[in-house]
Amino acid sequence: ICLIVEAIALGSLSMPSAFASLGMVAGVLVTVGLGLIAIYTSYVVGQVKLKYPHVEHYADAVAVMWGRFGYELASVMFVLFLVLLTGSHVLTGTIAWIRIVDKPTICALVWGIVSMIMLYCLALPPTFHEFAILGYIDFASICVAIFMTMVATGVSASNAPGGLSGVPWSAWPPPDITFPKAFLSLTNIVFAYAFAVCQYSFMAEMHTPKDYVKSIWALGLAEIFIYTLTGAIIYSFVGSDVESPAILSAGHVMSRVAFGIALPVIFISGSINTTVVAKYLMSRVFPHSEVRYVHTRKGWAIWLVLIAGLMIIAWVIAEAIPFFNSLLGIISSLFSAGFTFTFPALFWFSIVKEGKWNANAKNIALSVLNALVFCIGICVLVCGTYASVEDIVDSYKTGSVSGSFTCSSSAYSGS
């Protein structure tokens, strides 16, 4: 359930926009294809844990492969990724409160601070056991919010001139689509499948770590199903003008209701990312002390300050990059690609593989597969970073966003 809380969240809300850029056919193929690859790479990630039980965080696994250098590199990436991910939840919370309250005269920074405080409170439990019940609320929240958006956009499309047949959706990418725009959409899909990064943290608290295979199959197939339906249905109802997060396309009144229902997934899923990174930092700074378990008065004091510091950094990120798709693109390109594709492929070659790569037909097939996965990771890193930066520059040039750290509600762009 913790994997579901961490995984099925903001990524689903960017799917219809991705389909609008890639076209229905490519959108479905990429969503299903990357989902299946993510299931496989998560399987590889888990195999490292079973071979080396001492691995508790992603950095520990990279250290098995590359020693101290790998540990430090993965540590920095791990912390930055999860803090940026929390920042994306602060941003989505801000966009949600702006739409729900619907009072443009209130400084938008206030809603960012409110979102930060809510995430802070939910991130305080130091173990994942407390997230079990919240996990069911979280999952129900995103499912109901998506369903409401589908219904609202479907009714709106039916009542529009021409009905559903008049919706401007296409099986193929728009003729005027640019490479940065198309690749940014692809990185948003990659972002949606970035659940492997926290896998070691969750496996460390599992009673039977071998059961992780059941968990990743259940999660992966659920994600593929939800993401494909969400992207295809809402895109077919709204067309090329679909917004991101998708809830913004549900109409003024219904989007307010849907955002209200989506508040649990925005804040519960966001908070668990902070809990994971805080647990890692505590174990890193206090490896042989009771303080790391947050049982003592000193442990709690450090924990409260640490969570607060991480939340403040996340808030700064959300205010500095107040546009949803571009922030997801940066996170996906710089970090998700590495944790989901590049590192798992290297894990297979360095740790999981038994015998030479060409020892038998199975090894040859898996070597080709992992080489392909590695290339996907590098491609997303290079092209995705370029596309995200280009999109941010274009947003400022065209005036679609007015700036960072602003009170203007219109500055908080979904797209």
matplotlib code that plots the C-alpha trace (Angstrom):
import matplotlib.pyplot as plt

x = [0.0, 2.9, 4.1, 0.6, 0.7, 4.1, 3.4, -0.1, -0.4, 0.5, 1.7, -1.9, -3.0, -0.5, -1.5, -4.2, -1.8, 0.8, -1.7, -2.6, 1.1, 1.9, -1.5, -3.8, -1.8, 1.7, 0.2, -1.2, 1.8, 4.3, 2.2, 1.8, 5.4, 7.1, 4.8, 5.9, 9.6, 9.1, 7.7, 10.8, 13.3, 11.6, 12.0, 15.7, 15.9, 14.3, 16.7, 19.6, 17.9, 17.5, 21.1, 22.4, 19.9, 21.8, 20.6, 18.1, 18.1, 18.9, 22.3, 23.3, 22.5, 24.6, 27.4, 27.5, 28.2, 30.4, 31.7, 31.9, 31.6, 28.4, 27.0, 27.6, 26.3, 23.1, 22.6, 22.6, 20.3, 18.0, 17.6, 17.3, 14.7, 12.4, 12.7, 11.8, 9.0, 7.7, 8.0, 5.7, 3.1, 3.4, 2.9, -0.2, -1.6, -1.2, -3.0, -5.7, -6.3, -6.3, -9.1, -11.1, -11.2, -11.5, -10.5, -7.8, -7.4, -5.7, -2.0, -1.1, 1.9, -0.5, -1.7, 1.8, 2.5, -0.8, 0.2, 3.7, 2.2, -0.2, 2.5, 4.7, 2.0, 1.4, 5.1, 5.7, 5.1, 8.6, 7.5, 5.4, 2.9, 0.9, 0.5, -1.5, -5.0, -4.1, -3.0, -6.5, -7.9, -5.1, -5.9, -9.7, -9.1, -7.2, -9.6, -12.7, -11.1, -10.1, -13.6, -15.3, -13.0, -13.9, -17.6, -17.5, -15.4, -17.6, -20.8, -19.3, -18.2, -21.6, -23.3, -20.9, -21.7, -21.1, -21.1, -18.4, -17.6, -16.7, -13.9, -10.6, -8.5, -6.2, -4.7, -1.4, 0.7, -0.3, 1.4, 2.8, 4.2, 7.9, 10.5, 10.8, 7.0, 6.7, 9.6, 8.4, 5.2, 7.1, 9.1, 5.8, 4.9, 8.3, 7.7, 4.4, 6.3, 9.1, 8.2, 11.5, 13.3, 11.6, 11.3, 14.3, 12.9, 9.6, 11.2, 13.3, 10.0, 8.4, 7.9, 8.7, 10.9, 10.4, 6.8, 7.9, 7.3, 3.6, 3.6, 5.3, 3.1, -0.1, 1.2, 2.5, -0.6, -2.8, -0.7, -0.8, -4.6, -5.3, -2.8, -4.0, -7.6, -7.1, -5.0, -7.2, -10.6, -10.0, -8.1, -10.9, -13.4, -11.4, -9.1, -6.0, -6.9, -6.7, -4.9, -2.4, -3.2, -6.2, -8.6, -8.4, -10.2, -13.3, -14.9, -14.8, -17.3, -16.5, -12.7, -13.2, -15.0, -12.5, -9.6, -11.2, -11.6, -8.0, -6.5, -5.7, -3.7, -1.9, -0.8, -0.6, 1.5, 3.7, 4.3, 5.5, 8.3, 9.6, 9.3, 11.5, 14.2, 14.2, 14.5, 17.5, 19.2, 18.6, 20.2, 23.1, 23.9, 23.2, 24.1, 24.8, 22.6, 19.1, 18.4, 17.9, 14.8, 13.1, 12.2, 13.9, 13.2, 16.4, 15.4, 12.0, 13.5, 15.9, 13.1, 10.8, 13.5, 14.6, 11.1, 10.6, 13.8, 13.0, 9.5, 10.8, 13.2, 10.3, 8.2, 11.0, 11.2, 7.5, 7.5, 10.6, 9.2, 5.4, 4.4, 3.4, 4.6, 8.0, 8.7, 7.7, 9.9, 12.9, 12.4, 11.8, 14.8, 17.4, 16.4, 13.4, 15.2, 18.3, 16.4, 13.9, 16.0, 19.7, 20.7, 18.5, 20.0, 23.5, 22.4, 21.5, 24.9, 27.0, 25.0, 22.0, 23.4, 24.7, 27.5, 28.6, 26.2, 26.3, 26.4, 22.9, 19.8, 18.3, 21.3, 21.6, 17.9, 18.2, 21.4, 19.8, 16.8, 18.9, 21.1, 17.9, 16.6, 20.0, 19.8, 16.2, 17.5, 20.3, 18.0, 15.5, 18.2, 19.7, 16.6, 14.3, 16.4, 16.8, 13.0, 12.2, 14.6, 13.4, 9.8, 10.5, 12.4, 9.5, 7.0, 8.7, 9.2, 5.6, 4.4, 2.3, 3.7, 4.4, 7.3, 8.4, 7.4, 4.4, 1.1, -0.7, -2.9, -2.5, 1.3, 0.6, 0.3, -0.8, 0.8]
y = [0.0, 2.3, 1.8, 2.8, 5.9, 7.0, 6.1, 6.7, 10.5, 13.5, 11.5, 10.5, 14.1, 14.9, 12.0, 13.6, 16.5, 14.0, 12.2, 15.6, 16.1, 12.6, 11.6, 8.8, 5.9, 7.0, 8.0, 4.5, 2.7, 4.7, 4.5, 0.7, 0.2, 2.3, 0.7, -2.8, -1.7, -0.1, -3.3, -5.2, -2.7, -2.7, -6.5, -6.0, -3.4, -5.9, -8.7, -6.5, -6.3, -10.1, -10.6, -7.9, -7.7, -4.8, -2.5, -0.2, 2.7, 3.2, 4.6, 1.4, -0.6, 1.8, 1.5, -2.3, -1.6, 1.6, 1.8, 5.0, 7.2, 5.5, 5.8, 9.6, 10.1, 8.2, 9.8, 13.3, 12.2, 10.4, 13.4, 16.0, 13.8, 13.4, 17.0, 18.1, 15.6, 17.1, 20.5, 19.3, 18.4, 21.8, 23.4, 21.1, 22.0, 25.6, 25.3, 23.2, 25.8, 28.7, 26.9, 25.6, 29.0, 31.0, 34.3, 35.9, 38.8, 36.4, 36.3, 32.9, 32.6, 32.0, 28.8, 27.6, 28.1, 26.3, 23.4, 23.2, 23.1, 20.4, 18.3, 18.9, 17.6, 14.5, 13.7, 13.7, 9.9, 8.4, 4.9, 3.7, 1.7, 4.9, 5.3, 2.1, 3.5, 6.8, 4.8, 3.6, 7.1, 8.4, 5.8, 6.3, 10.1, 10.0, 7.4, 9.5, 12.7, 11.2, 9.6, 13.0, 14.7, 12.0, 12.5, 16.3, 16.5, 13.8, 15.7, 19.0, 17.4, 15.9, 19.2, 21.1, 21.8, 18.7, 16.5, 14.0, 13.7, 17.4, 17.0, 17.9, 14.8, 13.0, 9.5, 11.1, 14.0, 17.5, 18.7, 21.7, 19.8, 20.7, 18.2, 19.9, 19.8, 16.2, 15.0, 16.9, 14.9, 11.7, 12.7, 13.3, 9.6, 8.5, 10.5, 8.7, 5.3, 6.5, 4.1, 2.2, 5.0, 4.3, 0.5, -0.3, 1.9, 0.0, -3.4, -2.7, -2.7, -5.6, -8.8, -10.9, -8.9, -11.7, -10.6, -7.4, -9.2, -9.4, -5.7, -4.4, -6.4, -5.2, -1.6, -1.7, -3.1, -0.8, 2.2, 1.1, 0.6, 3.9, 6.0, 4.7, 5.1, 8.6, 9.8, 8.3, 9.1, 12.7, 13.5, 12.1, 14.3, 17.5, 17.4, 19.3, 22.0, 19.7, 21.3, 19.8, 18.9, 17.4, 18.4, 22.0, 20.8, 19.7, 23.1, 25.8, 24.4, 20.7, 21.3, 22.9, 19.9, 17.4, 19.3, 19.1, 15.4, 15.1, 16.9, 13.7, 12.3, 15.6, 15.8, 12.1, 11.1, 14.2, 13.7, 10.1, 11.3, 13.6, 10.8, 8.6, 11.1, 12.2, 8.5, 8.2, 11.4, 10.2, 6.8, 8.6, 11.1, 8.8, 5.3, 3.8, 5.9, 5.4, 8.9, 7.4, 5.5, 8.7, 7.1, 9.6, 13.2, 14.2, 12.1, 13.7, 17.2, 16.5, 14.8, 17.8, 20.3, 18.1, 17.7, 21.5, 22.2, 19.8, 21.3, 24.8, 23.8, 22.1, 25.3, 27.4, 25.0, 25.2, 28.9, 29.2, 26.8, 27.5, 25.4, 21.8, 20.0, 21.7, 20.9, 17.2, 17.2, 18.4, 15.8, 13.0, 13.8, 14.4, 11.7, 9.5, 8.2, 7.2, 5.5, 3.8, 2.9, 3.6, 2.2, -0.9, -1.8, -1.4, -3.4, -6.3, -6.3, -5.8, -7.6, -9.7, -11.4, -14.9, -15.8, -14.1, -12.0, -14.5, -17.7, -18.8, -17.6, -16.1, -14.0, -12.8, -11.7, -10.0, -8.3, -6.8, -5.8, -4.1, -2.4, -1.0, 0.1, 1.8, 3.7, 4.9, 6.3, 8.2, 9.5, 10.8, 12.4, 14.4, 15.1, 15.5, 18.0, 20.0, 19.9, 21.0, 23.9, 25.0, 24.9, 27.1, 29.6, 29.7, 30.1, 33.3, 34.5, 34.1, 35.6, 32.5, 32.8, 36.1, 35.1, 33.3, 34.1, 36.1, 36.8, 36.5, 33.4, 33.4, 32.8, 29.2, 27.6, 24.0, 23.6]
z = [0.0, 0.6, -2.9, -4.2, -2.0, -3.3, -6.9, -8.1, -7.6, -9.6, -12.6, -13.5, -13.7, -16.5, -18.7, -20.8, -21.6, -22.7, -25.0, -26.5, -27.5, -28.6, -30.2, -29.0, -30.7, -29.4, -26.1, -25.4, -26.8, -24.7, -21.5, -21.7, -22.9, -20.3, -17.6, -18.5, -18.5, -15.1, -13.7, -15.0, -13.7, -10.3, -10.3, -10.9, -8.1, -5.7, -6.7, -5.5, -2.1, -1.9, -2.7, -0.3, 2.6, 4.2, 1.4, 2.9, 0.4, -3.2, -2.5, -0.7, -3.9, -6.1, -3.5, -4.1, -7.7, -7.5, -4.0, -2.1, -5.2, -6.2, -2.7, -2.6, -6.1, -5.5, -2.1, -3.7, -6.5, -4.0, -1.7, -4.6, -6.3, -3.3, -2.3, -5.8, -5.8, -2.6, -4.3, -7.1, -4.5, -2.9, -6.3, -7.1, -3.6, -4.4, -7.8, -6.0, -3.3, -5.8, -7.7, -4.7, -2.8, -6.1, -4.6, -6.8, -4.3, -1.8, -2.4, -4.0, -1.8, 1.1, -0.5, -1.1, 2.7, 3.6, 1.4, 2.9, 6.4, 5.6, 4.0, 7.1, 9.5, 7.4, 7.1, 10.9, 11.5, 11.4, 10.2, 7.3, 9.4, 10.0, 6.2, 5.8, 6.5, 4.8, 1.8, 1.1, 1.5, -0.9, -3.5, -3.3, -3.5, -6.9, -8.4, -7.5, -8.6, -12.0, -12.4, -11.7, -14.2, -16.8, -16.2, -16.2, -19.4, -21.0, -20.2, -21.4, -24.7, -25.2, -24.7, -26.9, -30.6, -32.6, -29.5, -28.9, -32.6, -32.6, -30.0, -31.7, -30.7, -33.0, -33.3, -34.3, -32.9, -33.9, -37.1, -35.4, -32.4, -31.6, -30.3, -26.9, -26.4, -27.5, -25.4, -22.4, -22.6, -22.7, -19.6, -17.8, -18.5, -17.3, -14.1, -13.5, -13.3, -10.9, -8.0, -7.9, -6.1, -2.8, -3.2, -0.9, 1.9, 1.8, 1.4, 4.5, 6.6, 4.8, 6.9, 3.9, 1.4, -1.3, -1.5, -3.3, -6.7, -6.0, -4.9, -8.0, -10.4, -8.7, -8.6, -12.2, -13.8, -11.8, -13.0, -16.6, -16.4, -14.6, -16.6, -20.0, -19.3, -17.8, -20.7, -23.4, -22.1, -20.9, -24.0, -26.2, -24.3, -24.2, -27.2, -27.9, -25.3, -22.3, -19.4, -16.9, -14.1, -16.0, -13.3, -14.6, -17.7, -15.8, -15.8, -13.2, -10.7, -11.1, -11.0, -7.6, -6.4, -8.0, -6.5, -3.1, -3.4, -4.7, -1.7, 0.2, -2.7, -3.2, 0.5, 1.6, -1.4, -1.1, 2.6, 2.2, -0.1, 2.7, 5.2, 3.0, 2.5, 6.2, 7.3, 4.9, 6.3, 9.9, 9.2, 7.4, 10.1, 13.1, 11.8, 15.2, 17.4, 18.8, 17.5, 14.0, 15.1, 16.5, 19.8, 22.1, 22.9, 21.0, 18.1, 17.8, 18.1, 15.3, 13.2, 13.6, 12.5, 9.6, 8.2, 8.5, 6.6, 3.8, 3.5, 3.3, 0.5, -1.3, -1.0, -2.5, -5.4, -6.0, -6.0, -8.2, -10.9, -10.8, -13.8, -13.5, -16.6, -16.7, -13.0, -13.6, -16.7, -14.8, -12.0, -14.5, -16.7, -14.1, -11.6, -12.5, -15.7, -13.6, -10.8, -13.1, -16.2, -16.0, -12.6, -12.8, -16.2, -14.6, -11.6, -13.9, -15.7, -12.5, -9.7, -10.8, -14.0, -13.5, -15.8, -19.0, -20.9, -23.8, -21.7, -22.8, -24.7, -21.6, -20.7, -24.3, -24.4, -21.0, -22.0, -25.1, -23.0, -20.3, -22.9, -24.4, -21.0, -20.3, -23.6, -22.8, -19.5, -21.1, -23.8, -21.3, -19.3, -22.2, -24.3, -21.4, -19.6, -22.8, -23.4, -19.9, -19.9, -23.4, -22.2, -19.1, -21.3, -23.8, -21.0, -19.8, -23.4, -24.4, -21.1, -20.2, -16.7, -15.0, -12.7, -9.5, -5.9, -7.0, -5.4, -8.8, -9.0, -12.8, -12.5, -11.2, -14.6, -15.0, -18.3]

ax = plt.figure().add_subplot(projection="3d")
ax.plot(x, y, z, "-o")
ax.set_aspect("equal")
plt.show()
